[in-house]
Structure formats: structure tokens, C-alpha cells
Amino acid sequence: MKCANVVLAGLLLCFSVTAVEAAWDPAAYAEEDVLEFYTENDEGKGHWSKVWLVVADGDVYIRLGGRAGGRIDENPDKPYVKIRVGGEEFGKVRLDDAPDKVEQVAELMGEKYWSDVFIKYAAHPYTLKLTPEEN
């Protein structure tokens, strides 16, 4: 009987543990090549977009062209999106325009990504700071 009680207690413990949400850690994402953000259109069709990221002054930033930025503009949850980065997923991350960071983010992108030597000449109307929503 003691063995059955131990097994039952173990099962109850397993089922009583709740999922712990990942901690947002910009320093840990500095070495990541991409992050993904999830948006939906007005018909409810979802899309995961992969984009480059940089960390500046302890915050995560992305720089987007018109197509990816348009997905954000059309997202019903704007200014919030889901984010996947560093093997973690965050369900509600705020995207804020960061006009004061445009030059710094562009410079950091150029340092981090060799192909930015070409991409930097494309239009990037969106420079966005990512901030997870507190639960």
C-alpha cells in the first residue's frame, strides 16, 4: 500500500504543477539571430514573421519594412503581438515606435548582420521597441 501512495502522490504533484511563464531577458536575446512575431489579419488568418533583432540599452528592438510593418498595422491586437525568441514564447508583447532609436538600431543591425550592407538601403519605416506585458 505504501508504494501505491507514493505513486499517487507523485501523480498528484505532476498534475498540480502549473506552467511557469518564461522571464523576459533582453541580454539573453542579444546573441539570437531572429525572433518571430505573430499577427492576424481582419479575417483571423494568423502569420508568424521572422525578423532580425538587436538589444540596445537593455531593450529589444526590431526594424521592419513596409510588408512586415503592415502586418502589425492590420493586427487586431495592435500594439500587442505574440513573440518567440530564444526558445521561449511570450503571449503579449507591446510594440512601440522608437524614433529616437532609429540610428542606433540601424548601426547595431549593421554590426550584427553582415548582409545588412545591402538591406540597410531598403526602406525601414518601423523601428520598434518590444516590451512584454506584465501579468
Rosetta constraint file for C-alpha pairs under 8 A:
AtomPair CA 1 CA 5 HARMONIC 6.37 0.50
AtomPair CA 2 CA 6 HARMONIC 6.33 0.50
AtomPair CA 3 CA 7 HARMONIC 6.31 0.50
AtomPair CA 4 CA 8 HARMONIC 6.07 0.50
AtomPair CA 5 CA 9 HARMONIC 5.99 0.50
AtomPair CA 6 CA 10 HARMONIC 6.09 0.50
AtomPair CA 7 CA 11 HARMONIC 6.22 0.50
AtomPair CA 8 CA 12 HARMONIC 6.20 0.50
AtomPair CA 9 CA 13 HARMONIC 6.15 0.50
AtomPair CA 10 CA 14 HARMONIC 6.25 0.50
AtomPair CA 11 CA 15 HARMONIC 6.31 0.50
AtomPair CA 12 CA 16 HARMONIC 6.02 0.50
AtomPair CA 13 CA 17 HARMONIC 6.39 0.50
AtomPair CA 21 CA 90 HARMONIC 7.94 0.50
AtomPair CA 22 CA 88 HARMONIC 6.55 0.50
AtomPair CA 22 CA 89 HARMONIC 7.47 0.50
AtomPair CA 22 CA 90 HARMONIC 7.47 0.50
AtomPair CA 24 CA 132 HARMONIC 7.11 0.50
AtomPair CA 25 CA 29 HARMONIC 6.76 0.50
AtomPair CA 26 CA 30 HARMONIC 6.44 0.50
AtomPair CA 26 CA 55 HARMONIC 6.47 0.50
AtomPair CA 26 CA 58 HARMONIC 6.23 0.50
AtomPair CA 26 CA 59 HARMONIC 5.93 0.50
AtomPair CA 26 CA 60 HARMONIC 5.88 0.50
AtomPair CA 27 CA 55 HARMONIC 7.15 0.50
AtomPair CA 27 CA 58 HARMONIC 6.80 0.50
AtomPair CA 28 CA 32 HARMONIC 7.90 0.50
AtomPair CA 28 CA 86 HARMONIC 7.69 0.50
AtomPair CA 29 CA 55 HARMONIC 7.47 0.50
AtomPair CA 29 CA 60 HARMONIC 7.94 0.50
AtomPair CA 29 CA 85 HARMONIC 7.03 0.50
AtomPair CA 29 CA 86 HARMONIC 6.22 0.50
AtomPair CA 30 CA 53 HARMONIC 7.74 0.50
AtomPair CA 30 CA 54 HARMONIC 6.06 0.50
AtomPair CA 30 CA 55 HARMONIC 5.47 0.50
AtomPair CA 32 CA 53 HARMONIC 7.62 0.50
AtomPair CA 32 CA 85 HARMONIC 7.51 0.50
AtomPair CA 32 CA 86 HARMONIC 6.48 0.50
AtomPair CA 33 CA 52 HARMONIC 6.13 0.50
AtomPair CA 33 CA 53 HARMONIC 6.90 0.50
AtomPair CA 34 CA 50 HARMONIC 6.18 0.50
AtomPair CA 34 CA 51 HARMONIC 5.32 0.50
AtomPair CA 34 CA 52 HARMONIC 4.60 0.50
AtomPair CA 34 CA 53 HARMONIC 5.95 0.50
AtomPair CA 34 CA 85 HARMONIC 7.20 0.50
AtomPair CA 35 CA 50 HARMONIC 5.68 0.50
AtomPair CA 35 CA 51 HARMONIC 5.64 0.50
AtomPair CA 35 CA 52 HARMONIC 6.44 0.50
AtomPair CA 35 CA 53 HARMONIC 6.65 0.50
AtomPair CA 35 CA 83 HARMONIC 7.00 0.50
AtomPair CA 35 CA 84 HARMONIC 5.72 0.50
AtomPair CA 35 CA 85 HARMONIC 4.77 0.50
AtomPair CA 35 CA 86 HARMONIC 7.66 0.50
AtomPair CA 36 CA 48 HARMONIC 5.96 0.50
AtomPair CA 36 CA 49 HARMONIC 5.22 0.50
AtomPair CA 36 CA 50 HARMONIC 4.41 0.50
AtomPair CA 36 CA 51 HARMONIC 6.27 0.50
AtomPair CA 36 CA 83 HARMONIC 5.60 0.50
AtomPair CA 36 CA 84 HARMONIC 5.03 0.50
AtomPair CA 36 CA 85 HARMONIC 6.61 0.50
AtomPair CA 37 CA 48 HARMONIC 5.46 0.50
AtomPair CA 37 CA 49 HARMONIC 5.37 0.50
AtomPair CA 37 CA 50 HARMONIC 6.76 0.50
AtomPair CA 37 CA 81 HARMONIC 6.23 0.50
AtomPair CA 37 CA 82 HARMONIC 5.51 0.50
AtomPair CA 37 CA 83 HARMONIC 4.56 0.50
AtomPair CA 37 CA 84 HARMONIC 6.46 0.50
AtomPair CA 38 CA 46 HARMONIC 6.83 0.50
AtomPair CA 38 CA 47 HARMONIC 5.57 0.50
AtomPair CA 38 CA 48 HARMONIC 4.47 0.50
AtomPair CA 38 CA 49 HARMONIC 6.47 0.50
AtomPair CA 38 CA 81 HARMONIC 5.72 0.50
AtomPair CA 38 CA 82 HARMONIC 5.07 0.50
AtomPair CA 38 CA 83 HARMONIC 6.47 0.50
AtomPair CA 39 CA 46 HARMONIC 5.62 0.50
AtomPair CA 39 CA 47 HARMONIC 5.52 0.50
AtomPair CA 39 CA 48 HARMONIC 6.70 0.50
AtomPair CA 39 CA 71 HARMONIC 6.43 0.50
AtomPair CA 39 CA 72 HARMONIC 6.48 0.50
AtomPair CA 39 CA 75 HARMONIC 5.43 0.50
AtomPair CA 39 CA 81 HARMONIC 6.16 0.50
AtomPair CA 39 CA 82 HARMONIC 7.42 0.50
AtomPair CA 40 CA 44 HARMONIC 5.37 0.50
AtomPair CA 40 CA 45 HARMONIC 5.22 0.50
AtomPair CA 40 CA 46 HARMONIC 4.19 0.50
AtomPair CA 40 CA 47 HARMONIC 6.22 0.50
AtomPair CA 40 CA 71 HARMONIC 7.52 0.50
AtomPair CA 40 CA 74 HARMONIC 7.45 0.50
AtomPair CA 40 CA 75 HARMONIC 5.22 0.50
AtomPair CA 40 CA 76 HARMONIC 6.84 0.50
AtomPair CA 41 CA 45 HARMONIC 5.52 0.50
AtomPair CA 41 CA 46 HARMONIC 6.66 0.50
AtomPair CA 41 CA 71 HARMONIC 7.22 0.50
AtomPair CA 41 CA 74 HARMONIC 5.80 0.50
AtomPair CA 41 CA 75 HARMONIC 5.62 0.50
AtomPair CA 41 CA 76 HARMONIC 7.10 0.50
AtomPair CA 42 CA 74 HARMONIC 6.92 0.50
AtomPair CA 42 CA 75 HARMONIC 7.21 0.50
AtomPair CA 42 CA 76 HARMONIC 6.79 0.50
AtomPair CA 49 CA 68 HARMONIC 7.27 0.50
AtomPair CA 51 CA 62 HARMONIC 7.14 0.50
AtomPair CA 51 CA 63 HARMONIC 7.94 0.50
AtomPair CA 51 CA 64 HARMONIC 7.68 0.50
AtomPair CA 52 CA 62 HARMONIC 6.28 0.50
AtomPair CA 52 CA 63 HARMONIC 7.36 0.50
AtomPair CA 52 CA 109 HARMONIC 7.85 0.50
AtomPair CA 53 CA 60 HARMONIC 6.78 0.50
AtomPair CA 53 CA 61 HARMONIC 5.69 0.50
AtomPair CA 53 CA 62 HARMONIC 4.84 0.50
AtomPair CA 53 CA 63 HARMONIC 7.43 0.50
AtomPair CA 53 CA 109 HARMONIC 7.54 0.50
AtomPair CA 54 CA 60 HARMONIC 5.86 0.50
AtomPair CA 54 CA 61 HARMONIC 5.43 0.50
AtomPair CA 54 CA 62 HARMONIC 6.61 0.50
AtomPair CA 54 CA 105 HARMONIC 6.92 0.50
AtomPair CA 54 CA 108 HARMONIC 6.58 0.50
AtomPair CA 54 CA 109 HARMONIC 6.53 0.50
AtomPair CA 54 CA 112 HARMONIC 7.89 0.50
AtomPair CA 55 CA 59 HARMONIC 5.34 0.50
AtomPair CA 55 CA 60 HARMONIC 4.54 0.50
AtomPair CA 55 CA 61 HARMONIC 6.08 0.50
AtomPair CA 56 CA 60 HARMONIC 6.54 0.50
AtomPair CA 56 CA 61 HARMONIC 7.21 0.50
AtomPair CA 56 CA 104 HARMONIC 7.75 0.50
AtomPair CA 56 CA 105 HARMONIC 7.21 0.50
AtomPair CA 56 CA 108 HARMONIC 7.99 0.50
AtomPair CA 59 CA 129 HARMONIC 6.96 0.50
AtomPair CA 59 CA 130 HARMONIC 7.18 0.50
AtomPair CA 59 CA 131 HARMONIC 7.84 0.50
AtomPair CA 60 CA 129 HARMONIC 5.92 0.50
AtomPair CA 60 CA 130 HARMONIC 5.53 0.50
AtomPair CA 60 CA 131 HARMONIC 7.71 0.50
AtomPair CA 61 CA 105 HARMONIC 7.09 0.50
AtomPair CA 61 CA 127 HARMONIC 6.95 0.50
AtomPair CA 61 CA 128 HARMONIC 5.47 0.50
AtomPair CA 61 CA 129 HARMONIC 4.58 0.50
AtomPair CA 61 CA 130 HARMONIC 6.01 0.50
AtomPair CA 62 CA 105 HARMONIC 7.83 0.50
AtomPair CA 62 CA 126 HARMONIC 7.97 0.50
AtomPair CA 62 CA 127 HARMONIC 5.84 0.50
AtomPair CA 62 CA 128 HARMONIC 5.38 0.50
AtomPair CA 62 CA 129 HARMONIC 6.75 0.50
AtomPair CA 62 CA 130 HARMONIC 7.80 0.50
AtomPair CA 63 CA 105 HARMONIC 7.50 0.50
AtomPair CA 63 CA 106 HARMONIC 7.79 0.50
AtomPair CA 63 CA 124 HARMONIC 6.31 0.50
AtomPair CA 63 CA 125 HARMONIC 7.86 0.50
AtomPair CA 63 CA 126 HARMONIC 5.55 0.50
AtomPair CA 63 CA 127 HARMONIC 4.43 0.50
AtomPair CA 63 CA 128 HARMONIC 6.35 0.50
AtomPair CA 64 CA 68 HARMONIC 5.97 0.50
AtomPair CA 64 CA 69 HARMONIC 5.78 0.50
AtomPair CA 64 CA 124 HARMONIC 5.25 0.50
AtomPair CA 64 CA 125 HARMONIC 6.58 0.50
AtomPair CA 64 CA 126 HARMONIC 4.97 0.50
AtomPair CA 64 CA 127 HARMONIC 6.44 0.50
AtomPair CA 65 CA 69 HARMONIC 5.95 0.50
AtomPair CA 65 CA 122 HARMONIC 7.61 0.50
AtomPair CA 65 CA 123 HARMONIC 5.91 0.50
AtomPair CA 65 CA 124 HARMONIC 4.38 0.50
AtomPair CA 65 CA 125 HARMONIC 5.93 0.50
AtomPair CA 65 CA 126 HARMONIC 6.52 0.50
AtomPair CA 66 CA 70 HARMONIC 5.74 0.50
AtomPair CA 66 CA 123 HARMONIC 7.53 0.50
AtomPair CA 66 CA 124 HARMONIC 6.93 0.50
AtomPair CA 66 CA 125 HARMONIC 6.58 0.50
AtomPair CA 66 CA 126 HARMONIC 7.72 0.50
AtomPair CA 67 CA 71 HARMONIC 6.60 0.50
AtomPair CA 68 CA 72 HARMONIC 6.73 0.50
AtomPair CA 69 CA 73 HARMONIC 6.27 0.50
AtomPair CA 69 CA 125 HARMONIC 7.77 0.50
AtomPair CA 69 CA 126 HARMONIC 6.39 0.50
AtomPair CA 70 CA 74 HARMONIC 6.16 0.50
AtomPair CA 71 CA 75 HARMONIC 6.12 0.50
AtomPair CA 72 CA 78 HARMONIC 6.58 0.50
AtomPair CA 72 CA 79 HARMONIC 7.55 0.50
AtomPair CA 72 CA 81 HARMONIC 7.97 0.50
AtomPair CA 73 CA 78 HARMONIC 6.77 0.50
AtomPair CA 74 CA 78 HARMONIC 7.61 0.50
AtomPair CA 75 CA 79 HARMONIC 7.98 0.50
AtomPair CA 77 CA 81 HARMONIC 6.76 0.50
AtomPair CA 79 CA 94 HARMONIC 5.51 0.50
AtomPair CA 79 CA 95 HARMONIC 5.39 0.50
AtomPair CA 79 CA 96 HARMONIC 7.19 0.50
AtomPair CA 80 CA 92 HARMONIC 5.75 0.50
AtomPair CA 80 CA 93 HARMONIC 5.20 0.50
AtomPair CA 80 CA 94 HARMONIC 4.48 0.50
AtomPair CA 80 CA 95 HARMONIC 6.12 0.50
AtomPair CA 81 CA 91 HARMONIC 7.10 0.50
AtomPair CA 81 CA 92 HARMONIC 5.65 0.50
AtomPair CA 81 CA 93 HARMONIC 5.39 0.50
AtomPair CA 81 CA 94 HARMONIC 6.66 0.50
AtomPair CA 81 CA 95 HARMONIC 7.54 0.50
AtomPair CA 82 CA 89 HARMONIC 7.20 0.50
AtomPair CA 82 CA 90 HARMONIC 5.65 0.50
AtomPair CA 82 CA 91 HARMONIC 4.58 0.50
AtomPair CA 82 CA 92 HARMONIC 5.35 0.50
AtomPair CA 82 CA 93 HARMONIC 6.06 0.50
AtomPair CA 83 CA 89 HARMONIC 5.58 0.50
AtomPair CA 83 CA 90 HARMONIC 5.11 0.50
AtomPair CA 83 CA 91 HARMONIC 6.61 0.50
AtomPair CA 83 CA 92 HARMONIC 7.56 0.50
AtomPair CA 83 CA 93 HARMONIC 6.75 0.50
AtomPair CA 84 CA 88 HARMONIC 5.54 0.50
AtomPair CA 84 CA 89 HARMONIC 4.33 0.50
AtomPair CA 84 CA 90 HARMONIC 6.39 0.50
AtomPair CA 85 CA 89 HARMONIC 6.47 0.50
AtomPair CA 90 CA 132 HARMONIC 7.25 0.50
AtomPair CA 92 CA 132 HARMONIC 6.05 0.50
AtomPair CA 92 CA 133 HARMONIC 5.60 0.50
AtomPair CA 93 CA 130 HARMONIC 6.28 0.50
AtomPair CA 93 CA 131 HARMONIC 5.43 0.50
AtomPair CA 93 CA 132 HARMONIC 4.08 0.50
AtomPair CA 93 CA 133 HARMONIC 5.54 0.50
AtomPair CA 94 CA 129 HARMONIC 7.90 0.50
AtomPair CA 94 CA 130 HARMONIC 5.65 0.50
AtomPair CA 94 CA 131 HARMONIC 5.05 0.50
AtomPair CA 94 CA 132 HARMONIC 5.93 0.50
AtomPair CA 94 CA 133 HARMONIC 6.57 0.50
AtomPair CA 95 CA 128 HARMONIC 5.78 0.50
AtomPair CA 95 CA 129 HARMONIC 5.63 0.50
AtomPair CA 95 CA 130 HARMONIC 4.97 0.50
AtomPair CA 95 CA 131 HARMONIC 6.67 0.50
AtomPair CA 96 CA 128 HARMONIC 5.24 0.50
AtomPair CA 96 CA 129 HARMONIC 5.18 0.50
AtomPair CA 96 CA 130 HARMONIC 6.72 0.50
AtomPair CA 97 CA 126 HARMONIC 6.98 0.50
AtomPair CA 97 CA 127 HARMONIC 5.99 0.50
AtomPair CA 97 CA 128 HARMONIC 4.73 0.50
AtomPair CA 97 CA 129 HARMONIC 6.47 0.50
AtomPair CA 98 CA 102 HARMONIC 6.74 0.50
AtomPair CA 98 CA 127 HARMONIC 5.59 0.50
AtomPair CA 98 CA 128 HARMONIC 5.31 0.50
AtomPair CA 98 CA 129 HARMONIC 6.08 0.50
AtomPair CA 99 CA 127 HARMONIC 6.77 0.50
AtomPair CA 101 CA 105 HARMONIC 5.82 0.50
AtomPair CA 101 CA 127 HARMONIC 7.33 0.50
AtomPair CA 102 CA 106 HARMONIC 6.08 0.50
AtomPair CA 102 CA 127 HARMONIC 5.95 0.50
AtomPair CA 103 CA 107 HARMONIC 6.11 0.50
AtomPair CA 104 CA 108 HARMONIC 6.17 0.50
AtomPair CA 105 CA 109 HARMONIC 6.03 0.50
AtomPair CA 105 CA 127 HARMONIC 7.61 0.50
AtomPair CA 106 CA 110 HARMONIC 6.25 0.50
AtomPair CA 106 CA 120 HARMONIC 7.48 0.50
AtomPair CA 107 CA 111 HARMONIC 6.36 0.50
AtomPair CA 108 CA 112 HARMONIC 6.09 0.50
AtomPair CA 109 CA 113 HARMONIC 5.80 0.50
AtomPair CA 109 CA 116 HARMONIC 6.74 0.50
AtomPair CA 110 CA 114 HARMONIC 6.58 0.50
AtomPair CA 110 CA 115 HARMONIC 7.89 0.50
AtomPair CA 110 CA 116 HARMONIC 5.21 0.50
AtomPair CA 110 CA 117 HARMONIC 6.63 0.50
AtomPair CA 110 CA 120 HARMONIC 7.60 0.50
AtomPair CA 115 CA 119 HARMONIC 6.54 0.50
AtomPair CA 116 CA 120 HARMONIC 5.28 0.50
AtomPair CA 117 CA 121 HARMONIC 7.92 0.50
AtomPair CA 118 CA 122 HARMONIC 7.87 0.50
